[in-house]
Amino acid sequence: MTKVVAFMSMSLDGYVADLEDGVDEVFDWYFAGDVDVPTFNPGFTFHVSEASAEHLRALMGEVGSMLTGRRTSDRADAWGGQHPFGVPAYVVTHQMPEGWPRSDSAVHFVTDGLESAVAQAKAAAGDKIVGMHGPDTIRQCLDAGLLDEIRIDLVPLLLGSGIRMFDRVENAPVTLGNPTVVEGVGVTHLSYPVLKE
Amino acid sequence: MTKVVAFMSMSLDGYVADLEDGVDEVFDWYFAGDVDVPTFNPGFTFHVSEASAEHLRALMGEVGSMLTGRRTSDRADAWGGQHPFGVPAYVVTHQMPEGWPRSDSAVHFVTDGLESAVAQAKAAAGDKIVGMHGPDTIRQCLDAGLLDEIRIDLVPLLLGSGIRMFDRVENAPVTLGNPTVVEGVGVTHLSYPVLKE
């Protein structure tokens, strides 16, 4: 079964971005080491610790498609039509953006709902995983019982304010399994299975 | 220098108790294993995984005194006059409770402010650490620059609502150091040094 896996960088006090949607603080670890991890986008290379490099390489090898919300996509300008992980990306949105769909793009806007987007992303991922970004879309998937794993890159920082990773989770409490743990520098990678009844 | 060290069990979404002040969910791990860890209170034994048992034994050996807020103390009925860690406890409060101070008790209510309470707890701890409980009191210590370490027992659970561990932190962002990590069962023990300028 194709797994749907959320991954987000989060401060210890639960924020994924500051109040201006800025992610510099929580993404700091992507550039805090001396091991280069190239992405599919030649202009975009991570510089991380050896432990995080292994973690990221494994992750990028695992991901068969990406699923995000419109906000995440807009912030990245639809990744110029190609997500940096080099896989098809599905963006849940209410309305097709101006100039889309584009036949030459690996970014697909889905306007007929989350379940459809998940189904399309799963079909594209094949035997790999669907990676998810964006707290709102992740929460909607969690609430709908469509999320299989939550991978938090936990950053040693108290941001004090901003956009929360977990806000208004329905059907709480949600029980997770014991995480696998990878200790990086400036980040602790925690991967939790979502336990389903 | 005597260190002031906060320790709290927290859900992955940042709660230390539910909306009714209940801690059963986040304290579950204290009773989720088969290794007994006795406390100073003969009626109160933890049952945890081997990794958590080692962690707890080391912690209890390290703590020279405890510092908490009034709410934590009230909820525990002032631990019957003896904190289960077997060390003097200092409780920050605005008003001396009815029936206190008691000459036969190792629990001390401090009515002249947080700094005084920290100073008294440090003097009592000697070359050991001051352990802290209670999110409000911990936050006040953090804001006042009096906190040296934050140890989070991170529980694989989304509580959805409740009392937050980190709420309205001043002087944010607060940068922490890389944590030491102990992987338990139903809990991940993360110890972060608070970096001071």
Interface residues (C-beta under 8 A of the other chain):
Chain A: S11 L12 D13 G14 E25 L142 I150 I152 L154 P156 L157 L158 L159 G160 S161 R164 M165 F166 R168 V169 E170 N171 A172 P173 V174 T175 L176 G177 N178 P179 V181 E183 V185 G186 T188 L190 Y192
Chain B: S11 L12 D13 G14 E25 L142 I150 I152 L154 P156 L157 L158 L159 G160 S161 R164 M165 F166 R168 V169 E170 N171 A172 P173 V174 T175 L176 G177 N178 P179 V181 E183 V185 G186 T188 L190 Y192
